[in-house]
Amino acid sequence: MTGFEGSYMGAYDRISDQALMECKICWSTYDPAIGDDFRQVLPGTPFNALPDDWKCPNCDAPKAQFMVREDPGAPMMIEQRRIDEQVRNLIADFREIWNSTMRDVPLSNKALSVEAVGFRAHEGRGLGVLFSPWFMNLVLLPGADEDWSGLKAGAKEMVDFPSGCYEFIHNTRAQTGGYKACSLFSPMEEFQTQIQAREVAQAIMAELFNQENRAETDRRSEIRSSREAELAEARANEAHSLEETPIAEGAGLTTPSRRQIISAGLASEVMAIEPPVAGVEREAE
């Protein structure tokens, strides 16, 4: 859209949905929270969404004569654009992996393609879900003033969210630079369509911030920690005595997968897919 004279040399895309606009002729204000009852514009309608023929209800000046009075949403919009650029690089990196490496790998689900879901600002960093034909990960991207290019691939870090504390693995890619990923699903054989994978990713993003999940998440984390400790002890005992009967891994224990922990069981409840994936989950890259 062109012809906007009021602010930013006609660049409507620099005005957020929360911008309060002021007429240069009569100084009337358009507030998107109020709308324009005179011209039947509903409350919640951003200035950018007004019809091209909309005019000032007071002096009949055209839209082009309005300028920004204040824009409380501008910082959030700028931050989201920064994150969107990071996400574009992330998608490009994993599409390259798909085309160069993973396309002919049997574990890849060819019904899926690389997609980013729900990326938004969280404590100054980009956060969202990235999925591909071979994995689904929760991904953290660096903040505006952070340099993660020196992250050591494979290093682990616990990150706290309202629903619980989860393990992220450090990595770097050519275009993305440094990022941190928490494995949710791998492989992706349970998913039958792109829409199905997208809906699960959206649900996980919602449940990640649900404090009601924390008690269950912590309980499952404790189960996994207990299992890992028992397995480590069993392996140590086996090393000392080759004649000792080996303990079957996981015997008598039910351990939730990482995807079940992060979604507080959401994975098995949301997805109408049988049977669930069995075995060890693999890190994406």
C-alpha positions in Angstrom: 0.0 0.0 0.0 1.4 3.4 -0.9 0.4 7.1 -0.5 0.7 7.3 3.2 2.1 10.7 4.0 2.0 10.8 7.8 4.9 8.6 9.0 7.7 6.5 7.7 7.5 7.8 4.1 4.4 5.7 3.4 5.6 2.5 4.9 2.5 1.0 6.4 4.4 -2.2 7.4 6.3 -0.2 10.1 3.1 0.6 11.9 1.9 -2.1 14.4 -1.7 -3.1 15.0 -1.7 -1.1 18.3 -0.7 2.2 16.7 -2.8 5.3 17.6 -3.0 7.5 14.5 -3.7 11.2 14.4 -5.2 13.3 11.6 -2.8 16.0 10.4 -5.8 18.3 9.5 -8.0 18.2 12.6 -5.9 16.2 15.1 -8.6 13.6 15.6 -7.2 10.3 16.9 -8.0 6.8 15.5 -7.6 4.3 18.3 -7.7 0.6 17.1 -9.1 -0.5 20.5 -12.2 1.7 19.9 -12.6 1.5 16.1 -14.9 4.0 14.3 -18.6 3.7 15.2 -19.5 6.5 12.7 -18.2 4.3 9.8 -19.1 1.0 11.4 -15.5 -0.1 12.0 -15.4 -2.6 14.8 -13.2 -2.2 17.9 -9.9 -4.1 17.5 -9.5 -3.0 13.9 -5.9 -1.8 13.2 -5.3 1.3 11.1 -3.7 -0.8 8.4 -6.9 -2.9 8.1 -9.2 0.1 7.4 -10.7 0.2 3.9 -8.8 2.4 1.4 -11.7 4.7 1.2 -11.9 5.3 4.9 -11.8 8.9 5.9 -11.4 10.9 9.1 -14.9 10.9 10.8 -14.3 14.5 11.9 -13.0 16.4 8.9 -13.2 13.8 6.1 -9.5 13.7 5.5 -8.2 10.5 3.7 -6.1 7.9 5.4 -3.0 9.3 3.9 -3.3 12.4 6.1 -2.9 10.4 9.3 0.4 10.1 11.2 1.5 8.0 14.1 0.7 9.6 17.4 2.1 6.7 19.5 2.8 3.1 18.8 3.1 0.8 21.9 3.4 -2.2 19.6 6.4 -1.0 17.6 9.1 -2.6 19.9 7.4 -5.9 19.9 7.0 -5.7 16.1 10.7 -5.0 15.6 11.6 -7.9 17.9 9.3 -10.2 16.0 10.8 -9.3 12.7 14.3 -10.0 14.1 13.0 -13.5 15.2 11.3 -14.0 11.8 14.6 -13.5 10.1 16.3 -16.0 12.3 13.5 -18.5 11.6 13.9 -18.0 7.9 17.6 -18.9 8.2 16.7 -21.9 10.4 14.3 -23.2 7.8 16.8 -22.7 5.0 19.4 -24.7 6.9 17.2 -27.7 7.5 15.8 -27.6 4.0 19.4 -27.9 2.8 19.9 -30.8 5.1 16.8 -32.5 3.7 17.8 -32.0 0.1 21.4 -33.0 0.6 21.4 -35.7 3.2 18.0 -36.8 4.6 15.8 -37.2 1.5 16.7 -40.8 0.9 17.1 -41.9 4.5 14.5 -44.6 5.4 13.5 -43.0 8.7 12.4 -39.8 7.0 8.6 -39.3 6.6 8.2 -38.0 3.1 4.6 -36.8 3.9 6.2 -33.9 5.8 8.3 -30.9 5.0 10.4 -28.5 7.1 8.2 -26.0 8.9 8.5 -23.6 11.9 5.5 -23.2 14.2 4.7 -20.5 16.8 8.0 -18.7 17.0 7.8 -15.7 19.3 9.8 -13.7 21.8 10.4 -15.3 25.2 12.6 -13.6 27.7 14.4 -11.8 24.9 14.9 -14.8 22.7 13.1 -16.5 19.9 11.2 -19.7 20.9 9.1 -22.1 18.8 8.8 -25.5 17.3 10.7 -26.7 14.2 9.7 -29.9 12.6 10.9 -31.8 9.5 10.5 -35.2 7.9 12.8 -36.7 10.6 12.3 -34.7 13.8 10.3 -32.2 15.9 12.2 -30.0 18.2 11.5 -27.1 20.6 14.1 -24.4 19.5 15.6 -21.5 21.3 17.3 -18.7 19.3 19.7 -16.1 20.6 18.6 -12.7 21.7 19.5 -9.5 19.9 22.6 -8.9 22.0 23.7 -12.5 22.2 26.3 -14.3 20.2 25.8 -18.1 20.2 28.3 -18.9 17.4 30.7 -20.4 20.0 28.2 -23.0 21.3 29.8 -26.4 21.6 27.7 -28.9 19.6 26.3 -31.6 21.9 26.6 -29.6 25.1 23.4 -29.8 27.3 21.6 -27.2 29.3 18.4 -27.3 31.4 15.9 -24.5 30.6 13.0 -23.6 32.8 9.5 -22.9 31.6 6.1 -22.6 33.5 5.3 -26.3 32.8 8.7 -27.6 33.9 12.5 -27.7 33.3 13.7 -29.3 30.0 17.0 -30.4 28.5 18.2 -28.5 25.5 21.2 -29.5 23.3 23.5 -26.9 21.8 24.3 -26.8 18.1 25.3 -24.5 15.3 24.3 -24.3 11.6 25.8 -22.3 8.7 23.0 -19.8 8.2 21.3 -20.0 11.6 24.4 -19.8 13.8 24.1 -21.1 17.3 20.8 -22.4 18.6 19.5 -24.8 21.3 17.1 -27.6 20.7 14.9 -29.9 22.9 14.0 -33.1 21.1 10.2 -33.8 21.0 9.8 -36.5 18.3 12.2 -38.5 16.3 11.6 -40.2 14.0 8.3 -38.8 12.7 6.7 -41.9 11.4 3.6 -41.4 13.6 2.5 -38.3 11.7 0.4 -38.8 8.6 0.0 -35.2 7.4 1.7 -31.8 7.6 -1.4 -30.4 9.2 -1.3 -33.1 12.0 2.3 -32.3 12.8 1.5 -28.5 12.8 -1.4 -29.0 15.2 0.7 -31.0 17.7 3.4 -28.3 17.5 0.9 -25.6 18.3 -0.5 -27.6 21.2 2.9 -28.2 22.6 3.6 -24.4 22.5 0.5 -23.8 24.5 1.1 -26.5 27.1 4.7 -25.4 27.5 3.4 -22.3 29.4 0.7 -24.1 31.3 1.7 -24.1 35.0 -0.8 -26.9 35.7 1.5 -29.3 33.9 4.5 -28.6 36.2 3.8 -31.2 38.9 3.3 -34.0 36.3 6.3 -32.9 34.3 8.6 -32.9 37.4 7.3 -36.3 38.4 8.2 -37.7 35.0 11.6 -36.1 35.1 12.3 -37.7 38.4 11.3 -41.1 37.0 13.7 -40.7 34.1 16.5 -39.5 36.4 15.9 -42.5 38.7 15.9 -44.9 35.7 19.2 -43.4 34.4 20.8 -43.7 37.8 19.8 -47.4 38.2 21.0 -48.2 34.7 24.3 -46.5 35.4 24.7 -48.5 38.6 23.8 -51.7 36.8 26.4 -51.1 34.1 29.1 -50.3 36.7 28.3 -53.6 38.5 28.4 -55.5 35.3 31.8 -54.1 34.4 33.2 -55.4 37.7 31.9 -58.9 37.2 31.4 -60.3 33.8 29.8 -63.4 35.3 27.0 -61.3 36.9 23.7 -61.7 35.0 23.1 -58.5 33.0 20.2 -56.3 34.0 17.8 -55.7 31.1 17.7 -52.0 30.3 14.5 -50.5 31.6 13.3 -53.7 33.3 10.4 -53.0 35.6 10.4 -49.3 34.9 8.2 -47.1 32.8 10.1 -44.1 31.5 8.4 -41.3 29.6 10.0 -40.1 26.4 11.2 -36.5 26.2 8.3 -35.5 24.0 5.9 -36.8 26.7 7.7 -34.9 29.4 7.6 -31.6 27.6 4.0 -32.0 26.7 2.9 -33.5 30.0 1.5 -36.4 28.2 0.0 -34.3 25.4 1.7 -36.3 22.7 -0.3 -39.4 23.4 -3.5 -37.5 24.1 -3.6 -35.1 21.2 -2.5 -37.5 18.5 -5.0 -40.0 17.3 -2.2 -42.3 16.0 -1.6 -45.9 17.0 0.8 -47.3 18.0 3.1 -44.7 19.7 6.8 -44.6 18.7 8.9 -47.0 20.5 12.7 -46.9 21.1 15.3 -44.2 21.6 14.6 -40.7 20.2 17.3 -39.2 18.0 18.6 -35.6 18.1 17.7 -33.7 14.9 21.1 -32.4 14.0 
